[in-house]
Amino acid sequence: MYKRILVAVGGPDASLEPARVAARLARQDGAALTIVSVHRAVSPVLGEPNYSDIVLPRLGEAKQTLERARQVVRAEGVEKPELQTIEGAPADAIIEVANGGGYDLIVTGTHRRGRLGSALLGSVSNAVAARAGRPVLVVPDRLAVGGR
């Protein structure tokens, strides 16, 4: 059914459940799988060394999240996922990658913010689902729904 699946993971407490679900779908459909982690953009106006002091830890965190997601995906039988780390506003960046790569499904997760937190801070998954122009599968964190 799907040929190219994009899964977005991110944040220090990122759930890897979206990667697990995306890997299962990719394996079932024989689809290519890309894992993307987005870190928020930092203004270069800060200058050095301030810019690097902010960007390098964010980039390191994104790469660690990608590596953890790669391990989950491999455990599900997808040996060679493509990995991408990008900078920008998360929803915009995810949609841009999906459009540029011809993905026919986006898989993303939810954070355990609750209704008030999502209302105040916004929801990346809601924004992606509203604007992606393709199917978006939003996977809840197993911990948030009583899983382990």
N, C-alpha and C positions, 0 to 999 in steps of 0.2 A: 504494500500500500504506500509506504513512504520510501523515498529514495535518499533524501538528505535530511538529517535531523540535527538541530542545534539545541544544545542544552546550556543554560546559563547557571553558573554557580558563583557565589561570592559572599564576602563578609567574613569576619573573624569567627563567627559562630554558624557559618553556612551549613545548612543541611545538605547532605549528599544524596538524599532520597531522589531528587530530580535526576541525578546522574544514573542512579540505579534503574529507575523506570525507563529513562531514555535508552540505556544500554539494552534492556530487555526488548524494547520495541525495535531497536536497530538490528539486534540479532534475529528476531522473529521475521523481520521484513528484508533482511540482507541490505540494510541501508547504511550509508556512510554516516559517521557520527562526529560532530565537532563539539568540543567543550570550550566555552568561553567564560572568562572571568573579567569583569569590568571594575576598574578602580577610578574613582572620581578625579576629574581634571583639576590641576593646580595651576594657578596663574603664574606665568613666567615673570610677571612684574615683580614677584618677590625677590628675584635675583639669587645669585649663588652666595653662600652655600645654603640659604634658606629653602630654595626650590628643591634641591637634592635631598635635604634633610626631611622633607615631607614626602616627596615622590618615591624615593628608594624603599622606605618601609612599606608603603602601599603596594609597590610592585612586588616586593618580596612576599607579602601576604597573599597577593593574587596568585603568584607562582606556587606557593605552598598549597593553596586551595585547589589549584589545577592538578597538582601531583596527587593529592588525596582523592580527587575525583577520578583521575586516571586509574588509580588502584581499584576503586570501586567498579569502574567500567570493565577493567580487565577481569575482575572476579566474576563478572556477569557474562564473560565470553567474547567481549569486543577487544581484540588485541591492539589495534592501532588507531585509536581516536586521534583526530587532529586537535591540537591545543592552541588557543589564542588568548592573549592577554591584551586588553585594549583600555584606553583611557577615555573618559567622557561621562556624560550623564547616563546612568545605567539603562533606562528604557530606550533612549535614543540610540545608544551604541548597539544594543542587542538587535533592534529593528534594522539598523544600518547593516550589520553583519548578515542578518537574515536576507535582506534584500540583495546585497552584493553577492552572496553565495548561492542564491537560488534554493534556499532551504524550504521544504514543504511542511515542516512542523517545528515549532519552538516549544521546548520544555523548560519550565521555570518553577521555582518553588515559592513558598511563602515564609515570612518570618513570623515569630511569635509576638507580634506587637499588640494584637487585639484591635478592636474597632477604633478606639480613640487614637491609639498610636498611628494606625494606618491613615486615619482622617487627618491628623496633624502633619505627619511626615510623608504621606503619599505612599502608594504601593507600586513598586516596579512591575509586579505581575499584572496588576490591573491596567496600568498604562500600556504594557506590551500587548495584552489581550485586546484592548480597545483600538490600538493603532496598527497592529502588525499586518493586517490584510491576508492572513493565513491562519490555519489552526494553531492554537496555543493550548498546551496542556499544563495546567497549574497543579503541582503536586504538593500536598500539605506535608509538613514535617511530621514524621511518625511520632515524635515526642509530643507534639501538640495535639495529636488525636489518640494518645494513649498507647502508642507502639513503643518499641524499644530501639 
